[in-house]
Amino acid sequence: MATIAVLGAGYAGMRAVKRLIHEKVDARIVLVNDHPYHYESTQLHEIAAGNKEPADITFDIREAVPDKVDVVIDTVERIDREHGQVMLKNGEPLAYDYLVNALGFESETFGIPGAEENSLSFNNIDSAMAVREHMEKALANYATSHDENDLHIVVCGAGFTGIELLGELAWRMPQLAKGYELPEDLIKLICIEASPKVLGMLPESLATWALDYLTGKGIAMHTGTAITEVRPGVVVAGGQEFHANTIIWTTGVRGSRVICDSGYEQRRNRVMVQEDLSVKDHPNEFLVGDVSAVPDVQTGRPYPTTAQISIAQADVVAANIAARLTGHEPHKFVFKSVGTVCSLGPHAGVAQIDMMGHWKLKGRKVGMVKRLVNDRSVLELAHVKEMLESN
Ligand code: NAD
């Protein structure tokens, strides 16, 4: 019996397993993940800000997948592509006939001096909790240090992650100020963005609304200000120094380092995949989610990495493995985004919806869209359990 190794239990990996079961593939399915739980990566910013707890966005993988799926909790170190084996940190190599690599993303610092050492980024529960704990420790420390930098937080980058995090921080800060008895007028939330526009993926009107909303909450938004260096407690950008004892890095992502460690031809650990989502000259290897790059035929550039595209890819990969196992032709992957939602704290946001027309939404009604989305399981903010259940 063939073995299908699915690497990573994020949105893409979990969905691939679900669809492989649905396709009734005659194969052993092995799901490998470094933690025994799945977490919803689209909500990590809420953990970092302290508005949600890990238990709110995680669930046990073994409980979520059927018993016939073998779940291996181990860290993937490398893929021995020549011999068709996944090299694990603790266990024996795992031989595969088909590979679904869905190992996800890491933070990207673009080689900016000091960024890695002197700032915090988050791509999983542990690192999101580390951001929260560091920030709260600095705020609590002010009582004895009287160092104003303990009350300063810099968010580097104003893409989706940075903006959604700022929205949550703006919501939480008054509670923290009260809890730690902090002088509210000395608390500074600062955002530094290289581009003249925030939320590069969204239309100008929505990006401007988000910018004005956050500015209205007292956040200092510095656009057109490229960060060139980070030193302990200092961000150097646009010829200025921004002092803060909490520096959070959200300037972009790259795919898992397993990609470069396994000898793939890649850019920022993303591999340009074929139309059927397999790797050139390796028809049994499929890449989905943040480790893959799928060219948008209209622009020629890869689609941005989102949960929505990961899930769509996982569906096609499962169908293509099923097709290969039964001697049928694989399908081409075609993607049509149904929209993007950017939350600004728990009760506001901006959204571009491309479903039943084209809609630009802003403000509190985005909260309603979020709930609708959760029910319909279509946009990337959809709750994973519903996504896994939908056919
Ligand atoms: P991103 O690439 O979307 O945004 C990073 C931002 O940092 C950009 O605006 C960029 O101009 C800025 N930047 C880069 N280098 C800089 C520098 N030296 N100085 C100052 N600013 C700099 O990255 P992200 O926000 O981490 O998102 C990663 C991916 O995940 C994206 O594809 C995004 O669409 C997706 N995502 C989507 C959602 C959502 O849809 N709600 C939420 C989070 C992430």
Residues whose N, C-alpha, C, O or C-beta is under 5 A from the ligand:
A	BS01	NAD	G157 A158 G159 F160 T161 G162 I192 E193 A194 S195 T225 A226 I227 T250 T251 G252 V253 P304 T305 T306 T340 V341 C342
